[in-house]
Amino acid sequence: MKVYSLRAEPGDPRYLQATQGNYAFWQRGYEIVPFVRDDLQAGRLDADLTTAIESTLVWGSVAVVREAVERAGRMPPPNIDFPPELSAYVGREIREATMADVRRWVNAEAKTLPVHVKPRDRQKLFAGKVVSAFRDLIPLSGVDDDEPVVVQEVLKFRSEWRAYVLRRRALNVSHYKGDGIVFPDAAVISRAISDFASSPIGYGMDWAVTQDGRTVLVEVNDGFALGNYGMSGNQYTALVECRWREMMGLEDNGVGFEF
């Protein structure tokens, strides 16, 4: 298997994850081929993406992997932040709007604030943030008014965790923010995994424990470019591989549970 791995230099937010992921792929016997986005856009990966897809995997940022899927002649997957089957687990109001709406609320409808704002379609256009006053809009000044966003009611979380799911089974639940001994309710997570009928083969579920002790769904993240907050390298790369094969229309090769 050849793994085209998006190059990350020291200082890049992906650098540590890329280094650890490359090592895990190498441990599993895969050839690591670093590339930059210009290589992908210039078509230098196209031959493998179209004629050697059974033995080719592309791993990198969300935008780059989605672009690779398109260059392979497949449809990139839709965002799955809040699947309809999981609406009962979010525990807060969530709606769609545009950046123009958010700016109008700040300028003329302060009673609607604070809200948490994140991109709806372009996942990494900007990091989700709480908007409560004009100062919070300054980092978002370059976002067009017509950009679709997801607006969420703001809740205070005591802790946040990511569940890594492969073939409808939680392989790992890792703490990433807040109080590390305030645990989410395992029964809630298990029910949500069961209810997520349209799930991809591999994905991550972010969960939070609220101030009043509820376990609520923060968001769902697709598995093809998932951040690793503590999963073993072998299981993590297997999850990435399984999701990539699914997007390519290939059969499940069964990797992941042996580690």
C-alpha positions in Angstrom: 0.0 0.0 0.0 1.3 3.5 -0.9 0.2 6.3 1.4 0.4 9.7 0.0 0.8 11.8 3.1 0.4 15.6 3.1 3.7 17.1 4.1 3.7 19.1 7.4 6.6 21.1 8.6 7.5 22.0 12.2 5.1 24.8 13.3 2.2 23.4 11.2 -0.8 22.4 13.4 -0.7 19.0 11.7 3.0 18.3 12.2 2.8 16.1 15.3 -0.2 14.2 14.0 1.4 13.7 10.6 4.7 12.5 12.1 2.9 10.0 14.4 0.5 8.9 11.7 3.3 8.3 9.1 5.2 6.2 11.7 2.1 4.1 12.3 1.5 3.6 8.6 5.2 2.6 8.2 4.9 0.2 11.1 2.0 -1.5 9.3 4.3 -2.0 6.3 3.0 0.8 4.1 5.2 3.0 1.8 4.9 6.7 2.8 5.1 9.2 0.0 5.1 12.9 1.2 3.3 15.4 -1.1 2.2 19.0 -1.2 -1.1 20.3 -2.4 0.5 21.6 -5.6 1.4 18.0 -6.5 -2.2 17.0 -6.2 -3.5 20.0 -8.1 -0.9 19.5 -10.9 -2.1 15.9 -11.4 1.0 14.2 -10.1 -1.1 11.7 -8.1 -3.7 11.1 -10.8 -2.2 7.9 -12.2 -2.4 6.2 -8.8 -5.7 7.7 -8.0 -7.3 6.3 -11.2 -5.4 3.1 -12.0 -4.0 1.9 -8.7 -6.7 2.8 -6.3 -6.7 -0.6 -4.6 -3.2 0.1 -3.4 -3.3 3.9 -2.9 -4.4 6.0 0.0 -4.3 9.8 0.4 -4.1 11.2 3.9 -4.0 14.9 4.9 -6.2 17.8 5.7 -10.0 17.8 5.1 -9.8 20.0 2.1 -6.9 18.1 0.5 -8.5 14.7 1.0 -11.8 15.9 -0.4 -9.9 17.2 -3.5 -8.1 13.9 -3.9 -11.5 12.1 -3.8 -12.7 14.3 -6.6 -9.5 13.7 -8.7 -10.1 10.0 -8.3 -13.5 10.5 -10.0 -15.6 10.1 -6.9 -18.1 12.4 -5.2 -16.6 13.9 -2.0 -18.7 13.1 1.1 -21.1 15.7 2.6 -20.4 17.2 5.9 -21.9 15.2 8.8 -21.6 17.5 11.7 -25.1 16.9 13.0 -26.8 13.9 11.4 -30.6 13.9 11.6 -30.6 10.6 13.4 -28.7 12.2 16.3 -30.8 15.3 16.8 -32.0 14.0 20.2 -28.4 14.0 21.5 -27.3 17.6 20.8 -29.1 19.1 23.8 -29.3 22.6 22.5 -30.8 24.7 19.7 -28.9 24.5 16.4 -29.9 26.3 13.2 -28.4 27.5 9.9 -27.8 31.1 8.9 -25.3 33.2 7.0 -22.5 35.4 8.2 -24.6 38.4 7.2 -27.2 37.2 9.8 -24.6 36.9 12.5 -23.3 40.4 11.8 -26.8 41.8 11.9 -27.5 40.2 15.2 -24.3 41.8 16.7 -25.2 45.2 15.3 -28.9 45.3 16.0 -30.2 42.2 17.8 -28.0 41.7 20.8 -30.7 39.7 22.6 -30.0 36.8 20.3 -26.4 36.6 21.5 -24.1 34.8 22.5 -24.1 32.1 19.8 -21.5 29.6 18.6 -20.7 30.0 14.9 -19.0 27.5 12.6 -18.8 27.0 8.8 -21.6 24.8 7.4 -20.0 23.6 4.2 -16.3 24.5 4.2 -15.3 22.8 7.4 -11.9 24.5 7.9 -12.8 28.0 6.6 -12.5 29.2 10.1 -12.5 27.7 13.6 -15.8 27.7 15.3 -16.1 30.4 17.9 -18.5 32.1 20.3 -19.8 35.4 19.1 -21.1 37.8 21.8 -20.0 41.2 20.7 -18.4 43.1 17.8 -14.9 42.2 18.8 -15.6 38.5 18.2 -16.4 39.3 14.5 -12.9 40.8 13.9 -11.2 37.5 13.2 -14.1 36.6 10.8 -13.9 39.9 8.8 -12.7 38.0 5.7 -15.7 35.6 5.6 -18.2 36.7 3.0 -21.7 37.7 4.1 -23.3 34.9 2.1 -21.2 32.2 3.6 -23.5 29.5 5.2 -22.8 28.9 8.9 -24.2 26.7 11.7 -25.3 28.6 14.7 -25.6 26.9 18.1 -26.9 27.8 21.5 -24.0 28.3 23.8 -23.7 25.7 26.6 -21.0 25.6 29.3 -19.1 22.2 29.2 -17.2 20.7 32.0 -15.3 18.3 29.8 -15.1 17.2 26.1 -14.3 13.8 24.7 -13.9 12.1 21.3 -15.2 8.6 20.6 -13.5 6.9 17.7 -16.0 4.5 15.9 -15.2 1.8 13.4 -17.8 -0.5 12.0 -20.3 0.7 14.5 -18.0 -0.1 17.5 -16.3 2.5 19.7 -12.6 1.6 19.6 -11.5 4.4 21.9 -12.8 7.4 23.9 -10.2 10.2 24.4 -10.4 13.3 26.6 -9.4 16.5 24.8 -10.7 19.5 26.9 -11.9 20.4 30.4 -11.9 18.2 33.5 -10.2 14.9 32.7 -12.1 12.9 35.3 -15.6 14.1 34.4 -16.6 11.3 32.1 -19.5 11.2 29.5 -22.2 8.6 29.9 -21.2 5.5 28.1 -24.8 4.3 27.6 -25.6 7.6 25.8 -22.7 7.1 23.4 -23.6 3.5 22.8 -27.2 4.4 22.0 -26.1 7.2 19.6 -23.7 4.8 17.7 -26.6 2.4 17.3 -29.0 5.2 16.2 -26.6 6.6 13.6 -27.9 4.4 10.8 -26.4 6.4 8.0 -22.9 6.5 9.5 -19.7 6.0 7.4 -17.6 3.0 8.3 -15.2 5.2 10.4 -15.8 8.5 12.2 -15.4 10.4 15.4 -18.1 11.6 17.8 -17.3 14.5 20.0 -19.2 14.5 23.4 -19.4 16.9 26.2 -20.6 16.8 29.8 -22.6 20.0 30.7 -22.5 21.9 33.9 -25.7 20.1 34.9 -24.3 16.6 34.2 -25.9 15.9 30.8 -23.9 14.1 28.1 -24.5 15.9 24.8 -23.2 15.6 21.3 -20.8 18.3 20.3 -20.5 17.2 16.6 -19.6 14.3 14.4 -16.3 14.3 12.4 -15.8 12.1 9.3 -13.0 9.6 9.6 -10.9 10.4 6.5 -9.0 13.3 8.1 -9.9 12.9 11.8 -7.7 14.5 14.4 -6.2 11.9 16.8 -6.5 12.9 20.4 -5.1 9.7 21.9 -6.0 6.7 19.9 -3.3 4.1 19.2 -1.5 4.8 15.9 -2.3 1.5 14.4 -6.0 1.7 15.1 -6.2 5.3 14.0 -4.5 4.7 10.7 -6.7 1.6 10.2 -9.8 3.8 10.7 -8.5 6.4 8.2 -7.8 3.6 5.7 -11.2 2.0 6.0 -13.0 5.3 5.5 -10.8 6.1 2.4 -11.6 2.7 0.9 -15.3 3.3 1.5 -15.1 6.7 -0.3 -13.3 5.0 -3.2 -16.1 2.3 -3.5 -13.7 -0.5 -2.4 -14.6 -3.5 -0.3 -13.9 -3.3 3.4 -10.5 -5.1 3.9 -11.2 -5.8 7.6 -8.3 -3.9 9.2 -8.6 -2.3 12.6 -9.9 -4.8 15.2 -6.7 -6.9 15.2 -4.7 -4.1 17.0 
